[in-house]
Amino acid sequence: MGAEKTNVAGGNPATFSNGLTLAENATGIVTENELTRKTLRAMTAGTYTPNGTMPNYGGWADFMRVAHDAYAASGAAGVRAVVNVSPAALRLLSGDEPAATTRRVRWTAGELLTAELPPTPWLIPGMIPIGLVILAGRRKLGKSFLALQMAGAIGSGGDFLGQRIAQGRCLYLALEDTAARLQGRMKMQSWQPGAQVDFALTWPALDDGGLVNLQDELTAGAYNLLVIDTLSRCLTRRQNQNDVTDMTFALSALQHLAFSRNMTILLVDHHTKGSQALDLADPVDDLLGSSGKGAVADAVFGLYRPRGQREVKLLGRGRDFDELSFDLRFDAVTGCWQRDAPTLTFPQQAIIDALQKSGPMTASKIARATEQDRSNSYARLQELLARNLITFDVTSKAYDVP
């Protein structure tokens, strides 16, 4: 690799082609994962300068030999193509690796059955989970207004479709909008200057350096929500939306990015041009392109307005909640979607009935009384709380009806 040089003016050691100093490359100072990640980042950005030797990549050695050959033959594009077909490399670049997370991934049956696990984390209780979420619908139906409304509620700690939510930080990639259009919509929705939301109107495609840029941006900004509007605008032609492999790899990388940072990534997408009849609507099956999108996502929401009708439905399906169905109407003056009088699912009504019959109960007692899985019951309790349909006493940890 050559002798380490010193910058005479500043006294700082010179870096090598992988962006690290000799001391940083030493065993025990920098992990193999970090060395590999920094080298891949330099390669995908086109700033890597080969020096004729191969650093010690440890378990990544075989993969990096392929990456070095691809870089020599086709430059950054060649390496991006190699990375894009490797789930492990995508996870490495997105920051989700064994050394970077404390999430336990192996259990015995006995351990898992008896473990005291934390409740399912939510961005919006009972509706928007931590992880990867897709919001889709036909063109010009108002998806972007709804996504912007959610971002504003998170950034200011406001109300979203009747639920009060905690304030957080949001990064919004408005890849189909101009600054003037965004400003106009924000003023319609009565945004305040102090909302903790950052906007970007352009962003590199995910397989063209955009994923690495997101990793850096999300780490530096400590965001709770990332909105990508739209998914199509952050993909290159190399990523075929009708190909299950391409979509699984692309969305899996975003999902790992979300989980590794305990945040939500919301993708705005499109529906197919098929029927919008509500009796046939399926928010997962109606997604444009490959079924790999819905398979990876932790929750999928679809906006539906049958032709010739004014009514709009927001339908949702997720891993951690019952199927959701909201009746919405768009207020053209405020630029916001409003939720009509909410209805309860059968499991939610069972919780209300149990509390009315027995009085205050803890979450575990409610789950037993209603014969519901505890984690699902807890999610329903959180949604009922957010809608002010039940109360919670911090001292007794008991829920009750008002």
C-alpha positions in Angstrom: 0.0 0.0 0.0 3.1 2.2 0.3 4.5 4.3 3.1 2.3 6.8 4.9 3.1 10.4 4.1 2.7 13.5 6.2 1.2 16.8 5.2 4.0 19.2 6.1 1.7 22.2 6.4 -0.9 20.7 8.7 1.0 17.7 10.1 -1.9 15.4 9.1 -1.2 12.0 7.7 -2.1 11.5 4.0 -5.0 9.3 3.1 -4.8 6.3 0.8 -7.1 5.5 -2.2 -9.7 4.0 0.1 -10.0 7.3 2.0 -8.3 6.0 5.2 -4.9 6.6 6.7 -2.4 3.9 7.4 -3.3 3.9 11.1 -7.0 3.6 10.2 -6.2 0.6 8.0 -4.4 -1.2 10.8 -6.0 -4.3 12.2 -8.2 -3.5 15.2 -8.6 0.2 14.4 -11.2 0.0 11.6 -13.4 -3.0 11.0 -13.5 -4.9 7.7 -17.0 -3.6 7.2 -16.0 0.0 7.5 -13.1 -0.4 5.2 -15.3 -2.1 2.6 -18.0 0.5 3.0 -15.7 3.5 2.6 -14.0 1.9 -0.4 -17.4 1.1 -2.1 -18.6 4.6 -1.4 -15.5 6.0 -3.2 -16.0 3.6 -6.1 -19.7 4.4 -6.5 -18.9 8.1 -6.4 -16.1 7.6 -9.0 -13.4 9.1 -6.7 -11.5 5.8 -6.0 -8.0 5.7 -7.3 -6.5 2.1 -7.6 -2.9 1.8 -6.5 -2.2 -1.7 -7.7 -2.7 -3.4 -4.4 -5.7 -5.0 -2.6 -6.3 -4.0 1.0 -7.3 -6.7 3.5 -11.1 -6.8 3.2 -11.4 -9.9 5.3 -14.8 -11.6 4.6 -15.5 -9.1 1.9 -12.4 -10.1 -0.1 -14.1 -12.1 -2.9 -16.8 -9.5 -3.4 -14.3 -6.7 -3.5 -12.2 -8.5 -6.1 -15.3 -8.4 -8.3 -15.9 -4.8 -7.4 -12.3 -3.8 -8.2 -12.6 -5.6 -11.6 -15.9 -3.9 -12.3 -14.4 -0.5 -11.5 -11.4 -1.1 -13.7 -13.7 -2.1 -16.6 -16.7 0.3 -16.3 -15.9 2.7 -13.5 -18.5 3.8 -11.0 -21.4 2.4 -13.1 -19.8 -1.0 -13.1 -19.5 -1.1 -9.3 -23.1 0.2 -8.8 -24.3 -2.7 -11.0 -22.4 -5.2 -8.8 -23.6 -3.6 -5.6 -27.2 -3.5 -6.8 -27.4 -7.3 -7.1 -25.9 -8.0 -3.7 -28.3 -7.6 -0.7 -25.4 -7.8 1.7 -23.6 -5.0 0.0 -26.8 -2.9 -0.1 -27.3 -3.4 3.6 -23.6 -2.5 4.2 -24.0 0.8 2.3 -27.3 1.6 4.1 -25.6 1.2 7.5 -27.4 -2.0 8.6 -24.8 -4.5 9.6 -24.2 -6.8 12.6 -21.7 -4.4 14.1 -24.1 -1.4 13.8 -27.2 -2.8 15.5 -28.1 -4.2 18.9 -31.2 -6.0 17.5 -31.2 -9.6 18.5 -31.6 -11.9 15.5 -31.3 -15.5 16.9 -33.5 -17.1 19.5 -34.4 -20.5 20.8 -38.1 -21.4 20.9 -38.1 -21.1 24.7 -36.3 -17.8 24.8 -38.7 -16.3 22.3 -41.8 -17.5 24.0 -40.8 -16.1 27.4 -39.0 -12.9 26.3 -40.4 -9.6 27.5 -40.3 -7.8 24.1 -41.0 -4.0 23.7 -44.2 -3.0 22.0 -44.2 -2.5 18.2 -42.7 0.9 17.5 -44.9 3.4 15.5 -44.5 6.7 13.8 -48.3 7.3 14.0 -49.8 4.8 16.6 -51.8 2.1 15.0 -51.4 3.4 11.5 -47.8 4.2 10.3 -45.2 1.8 11.6 -41.4 2.1 11.8 -40.0 0.6 8.6 -40.9 0.9 4.9 -44.4 2.3 4.0 -45.9 2.8 0.6 -48.7 5.3 -0.3 -50.1 4.8 -3.8 -52.9 5.9 -5.9 -53.9 7.0 -9.4 -52.2 10.1 -10.8 -53.6 13.5 -9.7 -55.6 12.0 -6.9 -53.9 13.9 -4.1 -51.2 11.5 -2.9 -48.6 14.3 -2.6 -51.0 16.5 -0.6 -51.5 13.7 1.8 -47.8 13.0 2.1 -47.0 16.7 2.6 -49.8 16.8 5.2 -48.2 14.0 7.1 -44.7 15.6 6.9 -46.1 18.9 8.3 -47.8 17.1 11.2 -44.7 15.2 12.1 -42.5 18.3 11.8 -44.8 20.4 14.0 -46.3 17.8 16.3 -49.8 18.4 15.0 -52.9 16.4 13.9 -53.0 13.9 11.1 -56.4 12.5 10.1 -57.7 13.0 13.6 -54.7 11.7 15.5 -52.4 13.8 17.6 -48.8 12.8 17.0 -45.5 13.7 18.6 -43.1 16.1 17.0 -40.2 14.8 15.0 -37.9 15.6 12.1 -38.7 14.9 8.4 -36.6 14.9 5.2 -38.9 15.3 2.2 -37.6 14.5 -1.3 -40.1 16.4 -3.5 -38.7 15.0 -6.8 -41.7 16.1 -9.0 -42.3 19.5 -7.5 -40.9 23.0 -7.8 -40.2 25.3 -4.9 -43.1 27.6 -5.9 -45.6 24.7 -6.0 -44.4 23.4 -2.6 -44.6 26.9 -1.1 -48.2 27.3 -2.3 -49.3 23.9 -0.9 -47.5 24.6 2.4 -49.3 28.0 2.7 -52.6 26.3 2.0 -52.0 23.8 4.8 -51.0 26.6 7.2 -47.5 25.4 7.8 -45.5 27.3 10.4 -41.8 28.4 9.8 -40.6 26.3 12.8 -41.7 23.0 11.3 -38.8 20.6 11.5 -38.9 19.5 7.8 -36.1 19.8 5.3 -36.8 19.6 1.5 -34.7 18.5 -1.4 -36.0 18.9 -5.0 -33.4 16.7 -6.6 -31.6 13.6 -5.5 -29.4 11.0 -7.2 -31.1 7.7 -8.1 -30.8 5.0 -5.5 -28.5 2.9 -7.7 -26.6 6.0 -8.8 -25.2 7.1 -5.4 -28.5 8.1 -3.9 -28.6 5.3 -1.3 -25.2 6.2 0.1 -26.2 9.9 0.2 -29.4 9.0 2.1 -27.3 7.1 4.6 -25.2 10.1 5.4 -28.1 12.6 5.4 -30.3 10.5 7.7 -27.5 9.9 10.1 -26.6 13.6 10.2 -30.2 14.9 10.4 -31.5 12.3 13.0 -34.8 12.2 11.1 -38.0 10.3 12.1 -39.6 10.3 8.7 -38.2 10.3 5.1 -40.7 10.9 2.3 -39.7 10.0 -1.3 -42.2 11.6 -3.7 -42.1 9.6 -6.0 -40.4 6.2 -6.0 -40.2 6.3 -9.8 -38.1 9.4 -9.7 -35.4 7.8 -7.5 -34.9 4.8 -9.8 -32.8 4.6 -13.0 -33.8 2.7 -16.1 -31.4 0.0 -14.9 -34.0 -0.8 -12.1 -37.0 -2.4 -13.8 -40.2 -1.7 -11.7 -41.7 -4.8 -13.3 -38.9 -7.1 -12.2 -39.3 -8.7 -8.8 -35.6 -9.0 -8.2 -34.8 -5.4 -8.9 -37.7 -4.1 -6.7 -36.9 -6.5 -3.9 -33.3 -5.4 -3.8 -34.1 -1.7 -4.1 -36.8 -1.6 -1.4 -35.0 -4.0 0.9 -32.1 -1.5 1.1 -34.5 1.3 2.1 -36.2 -1.0 4.6 -32.9 -1.8 6.2 -32.1 1.9 6.2 -35.3 2.6 8.1 -34.9 -0.2 10.7 -31.3 0.6 11.4 -32.3 4.2 12.3 -35.6 3.4 14.0 -37.5 5.6 11.5 -40.1 5.5 8.8 -39.5 5.8 5.1 -42.6 6.7 3.1 -42.6 6.0 -0.7 -45.2 7.7 -2.8 -46.0 5.4 -5.7 -48.7 4.8 -8.4 -51.5 2.3 -9.0 -52.0 0.3 -12.1 -54.5 1.5 -14.7 -57.0 -1.2 -13.7 -60.4 -0.9 -12.2 -60.9 1.4 -9.2 -64.1 -0.4 -8.1 -63.9 -0.4 -4.3 -65.1 -4.0 -4.0 -62.1 -5.1 -6.0 -59.6 -2.7 -4.4 -56.4 -4.2 -2.9 -53.7 -1.7 -1.8 -51.0 -4.3 -2.2 -52.0 -6.0 -5.5 -52.9 -2.6 -7.1 -49.3 -1.3 -6.8 -47.7 -0.4 -10.2 -45.2 -2.9 -11.3 -43.7 -6.0 -9.5 -45.3 -7.8 -6.6 -41.9 -7.4 -4.9 -42.9 -3.9 -3.8 -45.8 -5.0 -1.6 -43.9 -8.1 -0.4 -41.1 -6.0 1.1 -43.1 -3.1 2.5 -44.2 -3.1 6.2 -47.4 -1.3 5.3 -49.2 -0.3 2.1 -51.8 2.4 1.7 -53.9 3.1 -1.3 -56.1 6.1 -2.2 -59.2 5.2 -4.2 -61.8 7.3 -6.0 -64.1 5.4 -8.4 -64.7 7.2 -11.6 -67.6 9.5 -11.5 -67.8 9.5 -7.7 -66.7 12.1 -5.1 -66.0 9.6 -2.3 -62.4 8.7 -1.5 -61.2 5.8 0.5 -57.8 5.3 2.1 -57.3 1.6 2.4 -54.3 0.1 4.3 -52.7 -3.3 5.0 -49.7 -3.9 7.2 -47.8 -6.6 9.1 -48.7 -5.1 12.5 -52.3 -3.8 12.2 -55.8 -4.8 11.0 -56.8 -3.7 7.6 -57.7 0.0 7.7 -60.4 1.8 5.8 -60.8 5.6 6.1 -63.4 7.8 4.4 -61.6 10.9 3.3 -62.6 14.2 1.7 -60.3 16.8 0.3 -60.7 20.4 1.4 -59.6 22.5 -1.6 -59.3 25.6 0.7 -56.9 24.2 3.2 -55.2 21.7 0.9 -55.7 19.0 3.5 -57.4 15.6 3.6 -60.1 15.4 6.3 -61.2 12.1 7.8 -65.0 11.6 8.2 -66.4 10.2 11.4 -64.2 7.2 12.2 -65.6 3.7 12.4 -64.2 0.9 14.6 -62.9 -2.5 13.5 -64.4 -5.5 15.3 -61.3 -6.0 17.5 -61.3 -2.3 18.4 -65.0 -2.5 19.3 -64.3 -5.6 21.4 -61.8 -3.6 23.5 -64.3 -0.8 24.0 -67.0 -3.3 25.0 -64.6 -5.0 27.5 -63.7 -1.7 29.2 -67.3 -0.7 29.4 -68.2 -4.0 31.0 -65.3 -4.5 33.4 -63.9 -1.0 34.0 -60.2 -0.1 34.0 -57.8 -2.8 32.8 -54.1 -3.1 32.0 -53.0 -4.0 28.4 -52.4 -7.7 29.3 -55.8 -8.1 30.9 -57.5 -6.5 27.9 -55.7 -8.9 25.6 -56.9 -11.9 27.6 -60.5 -10.5 28.0 -60.8 -10.0 24.3 -58.8 -13.1 23.3 -56.5 -11.0 21.2 -52.7 -11.3 20.6 -51.0 -9.0 23.0 -49.0 -7.1 20.4 -52.0 -6.6 18.1 -54.1 -5.6 21.1 -51.5 -3.0 22.2 -51.5 -1.5 18.7 -55.3 -1.1 18.8 -55.1 0.5 22.2 -52.6 3.1 20.9 -54.9 4.0 18.0 -57.9 4.2 20.3 -55.9 6.5 22.6 -54.8 8.7 19.7 -58.5 9.1 18.7 -59.4 10.0 22.3 -61.8 7.0 22.5 -60.1 5.6 25.6 -57.9 7.0 28.4 -54.7 5.7 30.1 -53.6 6.2 33.7 -49.8 6.3 34.0 -49.8 5.4 37.7 -52.0 2.2 37.5 -51.1 1.6 33.8 -54.8 0.9 33.2 -57.0 1.8 30.2 -60.6 3.0 30.6 -63.4 4.6 28.6 -63.9 8.3 29.2 
